[in-house]
């Protein structure tokens, strides 16, 4: 297709990306390159000014992103034509401060699909609370959040349950595997089915710590007459009796 190119840089860093001015779809694999906030700032400076860019995937797993790098990535909200964004930030110590920065991606004017892989980033409840703000985006239709292994408890789960008020979301994929969610948090998350425009909900809650009360609440997500298609994975959930 004319004007569409997929570019994959395996483990290489190019801070001067002249080609981005001509592409619609770009994939940069910078996994384990030890790229820090300074390098990320240089890359995002070029990307946010790419006039034709519609779809962007950045793989930064195991780098040195931190909160400062997350702040730099948040500047992608200024890429006014960007419609699809995927950021793989596993093992980067983004922290709650970085989550606050990434939550401002809700201001990207034309962003329709957002994937944030933030597994093992020390987000805690504060990070979950910040990311819940993505639900207020008027443009976002699909949101995929991987928040596995981040020390999120009931407070964070209650915050994320606010996605039920997201008026624009059609698809919500939420991975909370390996956290500290108990009955109260599970009950709150069961309310996600009430999101007005939602058509697909994927919820991963394996390796958490809720009991029969939480399980009962989550079972309501699978009602046959619900307009929302629900994929529920409880994995090795620890049942607290």
N, CA, C and O of each residue as an XYZ file, in Angstrom:
964
protein
N       0.854     -1.190      0.000
C       0.000      0.000      0.000
C       0.888      1.238      0.000
O       1.790      1.370      0.828
N       0.625      2.132     -0.927
C       1.442      3.333     -1.038
C       1.354      4.165      0.237
O       0.267      4.382      0.773
N       2.503      4.628      0.715
C       2.535      5.464      1.901
C       2.550      4.701      3.202
O       2.579      5.317      4.268
N       2.531      3.368      3.154
C       2.524      2.569      4.379
C       3.812      1.759      4.425
O       4.104      1.010      3.493
N       4.578      1.898      5.486
C       5.819      1.158      5.653
C       5.953      0.731      7.096
O       5.615      1.477      8.015
N       6.449     -0.476      7.283
C       6.736     -0.966      8.623
C       8.246     -1.059      8.769
O       8.905     -1.711      7.959
N       8.791     -0.431      9.769
C      10.236     -0.387      9.958
C      10.565     -0.969     11.313
O      10.018     -0.530     12.325
N      11.458     -1.958     11.352
C      11.825     -2.598     12.610
C      13.326     -2.465     12.807
O      14.105     -2.977     12.003
N      13.737     -1.784     13.863
C      15.142     -1.660     14.211
C      15.412     -2.595     15.373
O      14.989     -2.304     16.491
N      16.101     -3.707     15.154
C      16.369     -4.706     16.179
C      17.572     -4.271     17.009
O      18.719     -4.354     16.570
N      17.275     -3.805     18.222
C      18.344     -3.497     19.159
C      19.251     -2.370     18.726
O      20.393     -2.301     19.180
N      18.782     -1.478     17.857
C      19.602     -0.359     17.416
C      18.913      0.944     17.779
O      17.686      1.015     17.847
N      19.708      1.962     18.009
C      19.170      3.269     18.363
C      19.505      4.255     17.250
O      20.671      4.470     16.921
N      18.470      4.842     16.684
C      18.696      5.903     15.703
C      17.929      7.131     16.158
O      16.700      7.157     16.108
N      18.643      8.127     16.595
C      17.970      9.315     17.112
C      17.561     10.282     15.999
O      16.713     11.147     16.213
N      18.152     10.142     14.827
C      17.764     10.980     13.696
C      17.006     10.089     12.725
O      17.607      9.343     11.953
N      15.686     10.172     12.769
C      14.842      9.255     12.004
C      14.216     10.041     10.853
O      13.044     10.416     10.900
N      15.026     10.281      9.815
C      14.558     11.106      8.718
C      13.344     10.506      8.030
O      12.496     11.228      7.506
N      13.267      9.187      8.034
C      12.237      8.506      7.273
C      10.848      8.696      7.860
O       9.862      8.486      7.154
N      10.734      9.085      9.121
C       9.408      9.145      9.748
C       8.498     10.175      9.104
O       7.278     10.100      9.249
N       9.058     11.110      8.413
C       8.223     12.109      7.760
C       7.431     11.534      6.596
O       6.547     12.200      6.056
N       7.748     10.282      6.199
C       7.103      9.714      5.026
C       6.276      8.474      5.338
O       5.622      7.943      4.441
N       6.281      7.993      6.583
C       5.615      6.727      6.870
C       4.320      6.931      7.642
O       4.145      7.913      8.362
N       3.420      5.969      7.467
C       2.166      5.949      8.214
C       2.250      5.031      9.425
O       1.626      5.290     10.455
N       3.032      3.944      9.297
C       3.126      2.934     10.355
C       4.585      2.693     10.690
O       5.393      2.413      9.805
N       4.922      2.801     11.963
C       6.313      2.672     12.387
C       6.420      1.784     13.617
O       5.668      1.948     14.578
N       7.368      0.834     13.582
C       7.652     -0.039     14.724
C       9.135      0.038     15.041
O       9.974     -0.278     14.197
N       9.457      0.458     16.253
C      10.851      0.570     16.692
C      11.106     -0.407     17.829
O      10.483     -0.312     18.887
N      12.015     -1.341     17.614
C      12.366     -2.311     18.649
C      13.681     -1.890     19.296
O      14.757     -2.075     18.727
N      13.576     -1.327     20.483
C      14.743     -0.856     21.227
C      14.920     -1.639     22.523
O      15.508     -1.147     23.485
N      14.406     -2.857     22.533
C      14.452     -3.703     23.723
C      15.883     -3.911     24.206
O      16.778     -4.242     23.428
N      16.078     -3.709     25.506
C      17.365     -3.956     26.175
C      18.525     -3.186     25.545
O      19.658     -3.667     25.541
N      18.255     -2.025     25.027
C      19.326     -1.185     24.486
C      19.895     -0.249     25.543
O      20.816      0.521     25.270
N      19.340     -0.317     26.757
C      19.750      0.567     27.856
C      19.447      2.031     27.558
O      20.068      2.933     28.120
N      18.487      2.251     26.672
C      18.099      3.623     26.371
C      17.510      4.287     27.606
O      16.663      3.712     28.289
N      17.966      5.500     27.885
C      17.483      6.230     29.052
C      16.581      7.383     28.619
O      16.228      7.506     27.446
N      16.223      8.210     29.572
C      15.285      9.294     29.297
C      15.814     10.258     28.238
O      15.044     10.777     27.430
N      17.118     10.498     28.238
C      17.700     11.413     27.264
C      17.527     10.892     25.840
O      17.128     11.634     24.941
N      17.830      9.609     25.645
C      17.665      9.009     24.325
C      16.215      8.978     23.889
O      15.902      9.229     22.725
N      15.326      8.668     24.832
C      13.902      8.627     24.518
C      13.400     10.003     24.111
O      12.572     10.127     23.208
N      13.898     11.029     24.772
C      13.494     12.397     24.429
C      13.852     12.734     22.989
O      13.079     13.387     22.288
N      15.032     12.287     22.546
C      15.449     12.550     21.174
C      14.551     11.834     20.177
O      14.169     12.399     19.153
N      14.219     10.585     20.485
C      13.364      9.813     19.588
C      11.967     10.420     19.513
O      11.432     10.621     18.423
N      11.378     10.711     20.670
C      10.012     11.235     20.668
C       9.941     12.626     20.046
O       8.918     13.000     19.472
N      11.023     13.392     20.159
C      11.048     14.713     19.525
C      10.812     14.578     18.030
O      10.070     15.363     17.440
N      11.449     13.574     17.413
C      11.254     13.349     15.978
C       9.867     12.800     15.684
O       9.204     13.232     14.741
N       9.431     11.841     16.502
C       8.177     11.150     16.217
C       6.959     12.057     16.355
O       6.020     11.959     15.565
N       6.968     12.928     17.339
C       5.783     13.757     17.551
C       5.604     14.794     16.457
O       4.553     15.428     16.362
N       6.634     14.969     15.627
C       6.567     15.927     14.531
C       6.381     15.249     13.179
O       6.427     15.917     12.146
N       6.170     13.932     13.168
C       6.011     13.202     11.913
C       4.605     13.435     11.365
O       3.636     12.969     11.963
N       4.472     14.132     10.261
C       3.142     14.552      9.800
C       2.251     13.424      9.308
O       1.026     13.529      9.381
N       2.853     12.331      8.801
C       2.047     11.257      8.217
C       1.797     10.102      9.177
O       1.024      9.198      8.861
N       2.435     10.115     10.339
C       2.400      8.964     11.239
C       1.003      8.742     11.815
O       0.416      9.624     12.441
N       0.489      7.518     11.579
C      -0.830      7.144     12.092
C      -0.746      6.061     13.159
O      -1.556      6.037     14.086
N       0.239      5.157     13.033
C       0.353      4.017     13.948
C       1.805      3.860     14.386
O       2.712      3.811     13.555
N       2.018      3.782     15.715
C       3.369      3.711     16.267
C       3.453      2.641     17.345
O       2.616      2.587     18.246
N       4.477      1.783     17.243
C       4.779      0.792     18.279
C       6.221      0.987     18.715
O       7.133      0.986     17.888
N       6.428      1.155     20.022
C       7.766      1.293     20.591
C       7.992      0.177     21.599
O       7.230      0.023     22.554
N       9.049     -0.602     21.377
C       9.394     -1.700     22.279
C      10.624     -1.286     23.079
O      11.735     -1.229     22.551
N      10.408     -1.000     24.355
C      11.470     -0.491     25.225
C      11.639     -1.366     26.458
O      12.088     -0.897     27.504
N      11.286     -2.613     26.333
C      11.360     -3.544     27.466
C      12.792     -3.635     28.001
O      13.750     -3.792     27.244
N      12.908     -3.532     29.324
C      14.209     -3.713     29.955
C      15.210     -2.615     29.661
O      16.414     -2.872     29.658
N      14.751     -1.403     29.415
C      15.661     -0.272     29.207
C      15.787      0.530     30.505
O      15.652     -0.024     31.595
N      16.040      1.801     30.388
C      16.193      2.664     31.568
C      15.228      3.843     31.467
O      15.616      5.002     31.618
N      13.986      3.522     31.214
C      12.998      4.564     30.944
C      12.748      5.428     32.173
O      12.947      6.642     32.133
N      12.313      4.805     33.266
C      12.033      5.549     34.487
C      10.917      6.570     34.307
O      10.287      6.643     33.252
N      10.688      7.346     35.340
C       9.629      8.359     35.292
C       9.948      9.462     34.285
O       9.048      9.984     33.626
N      11.225      9.815     34.167
C      11.606     10.880     33.236
C      11.388     10.448     31.788
O      10.938     11.238     30.958
N      11.710      9.191     31.493
C      11.472      8.679     30.149
C       9.991      8.602     29.828
O       9.576      8.871     28.701
N       9.192      8.231     30.833
C       7.742      8.203     30.638
C       7.209      9.600     30.334
O       6.303      9.769     29.519
N       7.784     10.591     30.999
C       7.392     11.977     30.733
C       7.692     12.348     29.284
O       6.907     13.037     28.633
N       8.841     11.881     28.787
C       9.190     12.148     27.390
C       8.220     11.448     26.440
O       7.791     12.032     25.445
N       7.877     10.205     26.746
C       6.944      9.461     25.902
C       5.564     10.105     25.884
O       4.851     10.033     24.883
N       5.198     10.723     26.975
C       3.889     11.377     27.046
C       3.769     12.522     26.051
O       2.660     12.942     25.719
N       4.905     13.033     25.571
C       4.865     14.114     24.590
C       4.332     13.647     23.242
O       4.054     14.461     22.361
N       4.191     12.329     23.083
C       3.595     11.810     21.852
C       2.146     12.248     21.703
O       1.567     12.119     20.624
N       1.560     12.762     22.767
C       0.200     13.300     22.661
C       0.144     14.464     21.684
O      -0.933     14.849     21.227
N       1.312     15.027     21.364
C       1.367     16.143     20.429
C       1.475     15.692     18.977
O       1.484     16.519     18.065
N       1.559     14.367     18.762
C       1.527     13.830     17.397
C       0.070     13.846     16.950
O      -0.665     12.884     17.177
N      -0.337     14.919     16.328
C      -1.763     15.208     16.157
C      -2.493     14.228     15.243
O      -3.716     14.113     15.330
N      -1.781     13.521     14.373
C      -2.438     12.576     13.470
C      -2.354     11.132     13.951
O      -2.878     10.231     13.297
N      -1.700     10.906     15.084
C      -1.517      9.547     15.594
C      -2.848      8.959     16.053
O      -3.573      9.567     16.841
N      -3.157      7.756     15.544
C      -4.412      7.092     15.873
C      -4.224      5.827     16.703
O      -5.109      5.450     17.472
N      -3.074      5.168     16.550
C      -2.796      3.923     17.266
C      -1.408      4.005     17.883
O      -0.430      4.299     17.195
N      -1.326      3.740     19.196
C      -0.052      3.810     19.909
C       0.096      2.604     20.819
O      -0.809      2.279     21.588
N       1.253      1.937     20.729
C       1.571      0.803     21.598
C       2.949      1.020     22.207
O       3.930      1.210     21.489
N       3.019      0.991     23.548
C       4.278      1.178     24.272
C       4.539     -0.037     25.150
O       3.755     -0.332     26.053
N       5.629     -0.740     24.893
C       6.033     -1.884     25.713
C       7.131     -1.410     26.655
O       8.268     -1.181     26.241
N       6.770     -1.266     27.943
C       7.683     -0.679     28.924
C       7.944     -1.615     30.098
O       8.217     -1.152     31.205
N       7.865     -2.908     29.877
C       8.077     -3.884     30.949
C       9.460     -3.702     31.575
O      10.443     -3.488     30.866
N       9.531     -3.788     32.908
C      10.789     -3.702     33.663
C      11.535     -2.393     33.395
O      12.668     -2.408     32.913
N      10.909     -1.282     33.704
C      11.534      0.020     33.463
C      11.420      0.986     34.633
O      11.801      2.151     34.514
N      10.902      0.518     35.758
C      10.773      1.367     36.946
C      10.097      2.701     36.614
O      10.567      3.773     36.997
N       9.004      2.599     35.903
C       8.251      3.796     35.523
C       7.698      4.508     36.754
O       7.686      5.738     36.803
N       7.245      3.755     37.738
C       6.725      4.258     39.020
C       5.421      5.040     38.837
O       4.957      5.254     37.718
N       4.853      5.452     39.949
C       3.587      6.188     39.889
C       3.757      7.549     39.214
O       2.832      8.042     38.568
N       4.932      8.153     39.362
C       5.178      9.442     38.704
C       5.138      9.289     37.185
O       4.569     10.124     36.483
N       5.745      8.218     36.690
C       5.705      7.962     35.253
C       4.303      7.648     34.768
O       3.911      8.043     33.670
N       3.540      6.927     35.603
C       2.155      6.622     35.243
C       1.335      7.901     35.108
O       0.501      8.023     34.212
N       1.579      8.842     35.997
C       0.887     10.138     35.915
C       1.178     10.823     34.583
O       0.291     11.414     33.966
N       2.429     10.733     34.153
C       2.799     11.340     32.875
C       2.106     10.633     31.716
O       1.550     11.287     30.833
N       2.135      9.307     31.714
C       1.530      8.544     30.621
C       0.023      8.747     30.554
O      -0.573      8.654     29.481
N      -0.586      9.021     31.686
C      -2.035      9.244     31.702
C      -2.436     10.469     30.889
O      -3.590     10.584     30.475
N      -1.500     11.385     30.656
C      -1.827     12.580     29.874
C      -1.968     12.269     28.388
O      -2.345     13.144     27.609
N      -1.672     11.041     27.985
C      -1.931     10.640     26.601
C      -3.416     10.727     26.266
O      -3.795     10.707     25.095
N      -4.243     10.824     27.282
C      -5.683     11.003     27.051
C      -5.967     12.283     26.270
O      -7.043     12.440     25.694
N      -4.997     13.193     26.255
C      -5.182     14.466     25.567
C      -4.812     14.408     24.089
O      -4.994     15.389     23.368
N      -4.291     13.260     23.629
C      -3.960     13.125     22.208
C      -5.249     13.259     21.396
O      -6.183     12.487     21.613
N      -5.325     14.197     20.488
C      -6.616     14.548     19.887
C      -7.256     13.483     19.018
O      -8.482     13.416     18.930
N      -6.439     12.639     18.364
C      -6.994     11.656     17.433
C      -6.664     10.214     17.799
O      -6.870      9.306     16.993
N      -6.152      9.997     19.009
C      -5.754      8.650     19.413
C      -6.985      7.784     19.663
O      -7.804      8.084     20.532
N      -7.103      6.696     18.883
C      -8.249      5.790     18.991
C      -7.912      4.510     19.738
O      -8.777      3.930     20.394
N      -6.662      4.061     19.645
C      -6.257      2.791     20.253
C      -4.942      2.978     21.001
O      -3.960      3.463     20.440
N      -4.935      2.585     22.285
C      -3.744      2.745     23.125
C      -3.448      1.446     23.859
O      -4.319      0.886     24.524
N      -2.209      0.970     23.734
C      -1.727     -0.198     24.469
C      -0.538      0.222     25.316
O       0.457      0.729     24.799
N      -0.648      0.007     26.626
C       0.449      0.291     27.552
C       0.790     -0.988     28.297
O       0.007     -1.463     29.120
N       1.959     -1.545     28.007
C       2.427     -2.733     28.721
C       3.368     -2.259     29.824
O       4.539     -1.961     29.586
N       2.823     -2.198     31.033
C       3.553     -1.641     32.177
C       3.802     -2.690     33.250
O       3.916     -2.356     34.430
N       3.884     -3.929     32.861
C       4.137     -5.005     33.822
C       5.427     -4.743     34.601
O       6.444     -4.347     34.032
N       5.363     -4.971     35.909
C       6.531     -4.884     36.792
C       7.223     -3.523     36.705
O       8.389     -3.427     36.320
N       6.493     -2.487     37.065
C       7.034     -1.130     37.005
C       6.837     -0.334     38.287
O       6.977      0.889     38.293
N       6.510     -1.033     39.379
C       6.404     -0.367     40.681
C       5.393      0.785     40.653
O       5.663      1.878     41.149
N       4.230      0.516     40.064
C       3.215      1.561     39.937
C       2.441      1.786     41.230
O       2.177      2.926     41.609
N       2.074      0.686     41.912
C       1.290      0.793     43.132
C      -0.103      1.349     42.885
O      -0.516      1.543     41.742
N      -0.813      1.599     43.965
C      -2.168      2.138     43.854
C      -2.183      3.519     43.211
O      -3.091      3.847     42.447
N      -1.176      4.324     43.523
C      -1.126      5.683     42.974
C      -1.004      5.663     41.455
O      -1.616      6.479     40.766
N      -0.210      4.726     40.936
C      -0.081      4.605     39.486
C      -1.377      4.175     38.833
O      -1.754      4.689     37.780
N      -2.069      3.216     39.471
C      -3.358      2.765     38.940
C      -4.370      3.901     38.934
O      -5.133      4.063     37.982
N      -4.370      4.686     40.008
C      -5.293      5.818     40.098
C      -5.036      6.819     38.971
O      -5.972      7.362     38.386
N      -3.768      7.053     38.677
C      -3.430      7.992     37.604
C      -3.897      7.473     36.249
O      -4.493      8.215     35.468
N      -3.627      6.206     35.973
C      -3.967      5.630     34.672
C      -5.470      5.524     34.460
O      -5.941      5.493     33.323
N      -6.216      5.470     35.547
C      -7.677      5.447     35.422
C      -8.190      6.701     34.722
O      -9.286      6.702     34.161
N      -7.397      7.758     34.756
C      -7.780      8.992     34.089
C      -7.871      8.873     32.580
O      -8.466      9.732     31.929
N      -7.285      7.810     32.005
C      -7.371      7.606     30.563
C      -8.815      7.432     30.111
O      -9.145      7.670     28.949
N      -9.667      7.018     31.033
C     -11.065      6.804     30.679
C     -11.802      8.069     30.284
O     -12.878      7.998     29.689
N     -11.246      9.214     30.604
C     -11.910     10.477     30.271
C     -11.591     10.964     28.861
O     -12.085     12.008     28.433
N     -10.762     10.205     28.137
C     -10.434     10.603     26.766
C     -11.681     10.548     25.883
O     -12.368      9.527     25.852
N     -11.978     11.622     25.171
C     -13.153     11.602     24.300
C     -12.936     10.854     22.997
O     -13.897     10.499     22.315
N     -11.660     10.608     22.641
C     -11.354      9.981     21.358
C     -11.083      8.487     21.463
O     -11.302      7.753     20.500
N     -10.609      8.026     22.619
C     -10.120      6.657     22.768
C     -11.254      5.637     22.677
O     -12.250      5.725     23.395
N     -11.079      4.658     21.767
C     -12.067      3.594     21.588
C     -11.582      2.253     22.133
O     -12.383      1.442     22.596
N     -10.276      2.023     22.078
C      -9.716      0.747     22.539
C      -8.555      1.034     23.481
O      -7.652      1.806     23.158
N      -8.594      0.394     24.663
C      -7.537      0.576     25.662
C      -7.091     -0.778     26.183
O      -7.907     -1.571     26.655
N      -5.793     -1.039     26.097
C      -5.192     -2.273     26.610
C      -4.138     -1.879     27.641
O      -3.111     -1.290     27.301
N      -4.405     -2.212     28.910
C      -3.486     -1.895     30.003
C      -2.988     -3.182     30.648
O      -3.779     -3.947     31.199
N      -1.685     -3.423     30.582
C      -1.083     -4.535     31.315
C      -0.421     -3.958     32.560
O       0.630     -3.321     32.490
N      -1.067     -4.199     33.705
C      -0.580     -3.681     34.988
C      -0.198     -4.821     35.920
O      -0.270     -4.675     37.140
N       0.204     -5.947     35.361
C       0.564     -7.115     36.164
C       1.781     -6.828     37.041
O       2.684     -6.084     36.658
N       1.782     -7.436     38.227
C       2.931     -7.372     39.139
C       3.342     -5.938     39.471
O       4.496     -5.549     39.285
N       2.399     -5.178     39.954
C       2.668     -3.774     40.271
C       2.248     -3.370     41.672
O       2.195     -2.179     41.977
N       1.948     -4.337     42.534
C       1.592     -4.005     43.908
C       0.302     -3.226     44.036
O       0.167     -2.379     44.919
N      -0.648     -3.510     43.157
C      -1.933     -2.810     43.166
C      -2.914     -3.550     44.071
O      -3.094     -4.760     43.942
N      -3.539     -2.826     44.975
C      -4.517     -3.416     45.883
C      -5.921     -2.931     45.596
O      -6.224     -2.487     44.489
N      -6.779     -3.019     46.603
C      -8.177     -2.634     46.419
C      -8.339     -1.163     46.063
O      -9.225     -0.803     45.287
N      -7.492     -0.318     46.624
C      -7.590      1.113     46.313
C      -7.389      1.364     44.824
O      -8.141      2.112     44.200
N      -6.366      0.729     44.264
C      -6.115      0.863     42.835
C      -7.211      0.244     41.995
O      -7.584      0.787     40.955
N      -7.738     -0.909     42.448
C      -8.818     -1.570     41.714
C     -10.065     -0.694     41.672
O     -10.725     -0.595     40.638
N     -10.384     -0.063     42.791
C     -11.536      0.843     42.822
C     -11.334      2.001     41.849
O     -12.277      2.428     41.182
N     -10.118      2.501     41.770
C      -9.841      3.594     40.835
C     -10.038      3.139     39.393
O     -10.652      3.847     38.595
N      -9.516      1.957     39.057
C      -9.639      1.437     37.696
C     -11.084      1.110     37.342
O     -11.462      1.141     36.171
N     -11.886      0.799     38.345
C     -13.302      0.515     38.102
C     -14.035      1.730     37.557
O     -15.149      1.607     37.048
N     -13.421      2.900     37.659
C     -14.027      4.120     37.118
C     -14.103      4.093     35.593
O     -14.759      4.946     34.995
N     -13.441      3.123     34.955
C     -13.595      2.967     33.507
C     -15.051      2.688     33.135
O     -15.429      2.814     31.970
N     -15.851      2.317     34.101
C     -17.280      2.098     33.814
C     -17.966      3.390     33.381
O     -19.056      3.361     32.810
N     -17.325      4.514     33.654
C     -17.876      5.811     33.265
C     -17.268      6.339     31.974
O     -17.552      7.464     31.563
N     -16.423      5.519     31.329
C     -15.780      5.941     30.080
C     -16.805      5.884     28.949
O     -17.201      4.803     28.513
N     -17.220      7.030     28.490
C     -18.309      7.069     27.525
C     -17.934      6.665     26.120
O     -18.818      6.353     25.321
N     -16.635      6.658     25.782
C     -16.221      6.390     24.408
C     -15.649      4.992     24.195
O     -15.612      4.515     23.061
N     -15.201      4.326     25.260
C     -14.502      3.043     25.116
C     -15.415      1.941     24.588
O     -16.486      1.689     25.140
N     -14.974      1.285     23.507
C     -15.654      0.103     22.981
C     -14.985     -1.183     23.466
O     -15.653     -2.197     23.665
N     -13.664     -1.137     23.654
C     -12.884     -2.314     24.043
C     -11.954     -1.949     25.190
O     -11.208     -0.973     25.117
N     -12.009     -2.751     26.254
C     -11.128     -2.555     27.406
C     -10.482     -3.881     27.768
O     -11.171     -4.852     28.083
N      -9.145     -3.918     27.720
C      -8.375     -5.097     28.107
C      -7.505     -4.706     29.291
O      -6.643     -3.833     29.183
N      -7.741     -5.361     30.418
C      -7.100     -4.975     31.673
C      -6.470     -6.200     32.323
O      -7.177     -7.123     32.727
N      -5.143     -6.211     32.424
C      -4.409     -7.320     33.033
C      -3.888     -6.875     34.396
O      -3.013     -6.016     34.501
N      -4.456     -7.488     35.437
C      -4.065     -7.175     36.816
C      -3.500     -8.404     37.516
O      -3.601     -8.527     38.736
N      -2.915     -9.300     36.759
C      -2.326    -10.516     37.304
C      -1.238    -10.188     38.325
O      -0.470     -9.242     38.145
N      -1.182    -10.974     39.393
C      -0.083    -10.868     40.342
C      -0.097     -9.620     41.191
O       0.962     -9.096     41.538
N      -1.277     -9.131     41.533
C      -1.380     -7.968     42.408
C      -1.976     -8.377     43.758
O      -1.904     -9.548     44.131
N      -2.562     -7.431     44.491
C      -3.047     -7.693     45.846
C      -4.521     -7.326     45.982
O      -4.952     -6.767     46.990
N      -5.269     -7.652     44.956
C      -6.688     -7.310     44.929
C      -7.494     -8.332     45.727
O      -7.333     -9.541     45.558
N      -8.357     -7.825     46.594
C      -9.189     -8.671     47.450
C     -10.667     -8.501     47.068
O     -10.981     -8.010     45.984
N     -11.558     -8.909     47.961
C     -12.984     -8.908     47.630
C     -13.501     -7.540     47.198
O     -14.214     -7.424     46.202
N     -13.141     -6.517     47.944
C     -13.644     -5.181     47.654
C     -13.250     -4.727     46.252
O     -14.065     -4.173     45.515
N     -11.987     -4.970     45.893
C     -11.520     -4.591     44.565
C     -12.182     -5.393     43.467
O     -12.519     -4.853     42.413
N     -12.374     -6.705     43.712
C     -13.031     -7.554     42.723
C     -14.469     -7.101     42.482
O     -14.935     -7.051     41.344
N     -15.162     -6.771     43.570
C     -16.540     -6.289     43.434
C     -16.591     -5.000     42.616
O     -17.476     -4.821     41.780
N     -15.646     -4.117     42.860
C     -15.614     -2.856     42.112
C     -15.378     -3.107     40.626
O     -16.036     -2.498     39.782
N     -14.447     -3.996     40.302
C     -14.126     -4.281     38.904
C     -15.286     -4.940     38.172
O     -15.411     -4.805     36.955
N     -16.129     -5.648     38.902
C     -17.303     -6.265     38.278
C     -18.235     -5.214     37.689
O     -19.030     -5.514     36.798
N     -18.138     -3.994     38.181
C     -18.976     -2.916     37.672
C     -18.562     -2.390     36.309
O     -19.252     -1.546     35.739
N     -17.436     -2.879     35.770
C     -16.973     -2.414     34.465
C     -17.977     -2.713     33.361
O     -17.996     -2.036     32.333
N     -18.805     -3.719     33.570
C     -19.800     -4.087     32.555
C     -20.795     -2.954     32.296
O     -21.520     -2.982     31.302
N     -20.834     -1.968     33.176
C     -21.800     -0.870     33.048
C     -21.325      0.245     32.123
O     -22.071      1.188     31.858
N     -20.088      0.145     31.629
C     -19.585      1.184     30.726
C     -20.530      1.320     29.538
O     -20.837      0.319     28.890
N     -20.994      2.509     29.236
C     -22.104      2.679     28.294
C     -21.839      2.227     26.867
O     -22.751      1.735     26.203
N     -20.605      2.382     26.376
C     -20.311      2.034     24.987
C     -19.543      0.722     24.852
O     -19.232      0.301     23.738
N     -19.234      0.069     25.980
C     -18.354     -1.096     25.967
C     -18.997     -2.288     25.264
O     -20.161     -2.617     25.491
N     -18.188     -2.937     24.388
C     -18.641     -4.130     23.691
C     -17.756     -5.336     23.980
O     -18.203     -6.476     23.853
N     -16.504     -5.098     24.367
C     -15.589     -6.192     24.703
C     -14.798     -5.828     25.948
O     -14.162     -4.776     26.016
N     -14.850     -6.726     26.937
C     -14.095     -6.552     28.177
C     -13.253     -7.796     28.419
O     -13.780     -8.906     28.503
N     -11.936     -7.607     28.532
C     -11.022     -8.693     28.881
C     -10.375     -8.346     30.211
O      -9.739     -7.301     30.352
N     -10.543     -9.234     31.190
C     -10.083     -8.956     32.548
C      -9.284    -10.143     33.073
O      -9.818    -11.243     33.214
N      -7.997     -9.918     33.364
C      -7.117    -10.947     33.918
C      -6.848    -10.630     35.381
O      -6.308     -9.574     35.712
N      -7.236    -11.568     36.260
C      -7.084    -11.352     37.703
C      -6.416    -12.536     38.388
O      -6.629    -12.761     39.579
N      -5.621    -13.286     37.663
C      -4.915    -14.412     38.261
C      -3.928    -13.961     39.320
O      -3.436    -12.833     39.280
N      -3.638    -14.842     40.266
C      -2.658    -14.560     41.321
C      -3.018    -13.322     42.143
O      -2.159    -12.496     42.451
N      -4.305    -13.207     42.492
C      -4.744    -12.184     43.425
C      -5.286    -12.861     44.680
O      -5.046    -14.052     44.880
N      -6.000    -12.145     45.518
C      -6.283    -12.661     46.861
C      -7.717    -12.405     47.310
O      -7.947    -12.030     48.459
N      -8.676    -12.603     46.420
C     -10.060    -12.411     46.838
C     -10.738    -13.755     47.089
O     -10.207    -14.809     46.739
N     -11.907    -13.700     47.696
C     -12.596    -14.914     48.104
C     -13.907    -15.114     47.389
O     -14.102    -14.638     46.270
N     -14.813    -15.828     48.048
C     -16.083    -16.199     47.446
C     -16.897    -14.965     47.078
O     -17.556    -14.943     46.039
N     -16.854    -13.945     47.919
C     -17.602    -12.714     47.642
C     -17.124    -12.076     46.337
O     -17.934    -11.666     45.505
N     -15.813    -11.997     46.168
C     -15.263    -11.437     44.945
C     -15.579    -12.282     43.732
O     -15.911    -11.754     42.671
N     -15.476    -13.604     43.883
C     -15.791    -14.508     42.777
C     -17.243    -14.376     42.353
O     -17.558    -14.376     41.163
N     -18.116    -14.264     43.328
C     -19.540    -14.127     43.030
C     -19.811    -12.852     42.239
O     -20.587    -12.854     41.283
N     -19.168    -11.774     42.643
C     -19.353    -10.509     41.931
C     -18.845    -10.604     40.495
O     -19.499    -10.129     39.566
N     -17.685    -11.213     40.318
C     -17.100    -11.328     38.983
C     -17.905    -12.247     38.080
O     -17.910    -12.075     36.862
N     -18.584    -13.221     38.668
C     -19.389    -14.144     37.864
C     -20.520    -13.413     37.146
O     -21.014    -13.885     36.123
N     -20.927    -12.271     37.677
C     -21.997    -11.502     37.040
C     -21.567    -10.938     35.687
O     -22.406    -10.553     34.872
N     -20.255    -10.892     35.455
C     -19.754    -10.404     34.173
C     -20.102    -11.337     33.025
O     -20.088    -10.928     31.864
N     -20.410    -12.579     33.341
C     -20.656    -13.596     32.315
C     -22.140    -13.820     32.045
O     -22.510    -14.854     31.489
N     -22.974    -12.899     32.416
C     -24.405    -13.035     32.169
C     -24.687    -13.128     30.672
O     -24.141    -12.366     29.874
N     -25.548    -14.071     30.310
C     -25.812    -14.335     28.900
C     -26.498    -13.171     28.200
O     -26.311    -12.973     26.999
N     -27.280    -12.409     28.927
C     -28.032    -11.323     28.301
C     -27.261    -10.007     28.265
O     -27.808     -8.976     27.872
N     -25.992    -10.039     28.674
C     -25.196     -8.818     28.686
C     -24.773     -8.438     27.269
O     -24.402     -9.315     26.489
N     -24.821     -7.160     26.921
C     -24.362     -6.717     25.600
C     -22.842     -6.700     25.478
O     -22.301     -6.484     24.393
N     -22.160     -6.926     26.595
C     -20.696     -6.884     26.612
C     -20.130     -8.301     26.538
O     -20.438     -9.143     27.381
N     -19.302     -8.558     25.525
C     -18.583     -9.831     25.464
C     -17.448     -9.777     26.478
O     -16.613     -8.874     26.438
N     -17.421    -10.749     27.387
C     -16.461    -10.710     28.491
C     -15.531    -11.909     28.459
O     -15.974    -13.053     28.349
N     -14.234    -11.633     28.557
C     -13.209    -12.664     28.695
C     -12.612    -12.508     30.085
O     -11.941    -11.517     30.372
N     -12.856    -13.489     30.945
C     -12.436    -13.401     32.345
C     -11.456    -14.520     32.658
O     -11.782    -15.698     32.510
N     -10.248    -14.151     33.094
C      -9.222    -15.128     33.439
C      -8.848    -14.944     34.907
O      -8.314    -13.907     35.298
N      -9.137    -15.965     35.711
C      -8.809    -15.902     37.137
C      -7.555    -16.687     37.480
O      -7.078    -16.621     38.613
N      -7.017    -17.421     36.531
C      -5.747    -18.118     36.718
C      -5.621    -18.799     38.055
O      -6.512    -19.544     38.463
N      -4.517    -18.551     38.748
C      -4.258    -19.161     40.060
C      -4.637    -18.199     41.185
O      -3.833    -17.918     42.074
N      -5.845    -17.710     41.134
C      -6.298    -16.797     42.181
C      -6.327    -17.508     43.530
O      -6.783    -18.646     43.633
N      -5.840    -16.830     44.554
C      -5.834    -17.389     45.906
C      -7.176    -17.102     46.570
O      -7.501    -15.946     46.840
N      -7.944    -18.131     46.829
C      -9.270    -17.971     47.408
C      -9.140    -17.816     48.917
O      -8.685    -18.725     49.611
N      -9.543    -16.658     49.411
C      -9.460    -16.362     50.843
C     -10.810    -16.649     51.486
O     -11.784    -15.950     51.208
N     -10.882    -17.647     52.324
C     -12.136    -18.054     52.960
C     -12.218    -17.503     54.375
O     -13.204    -17.739     55.073
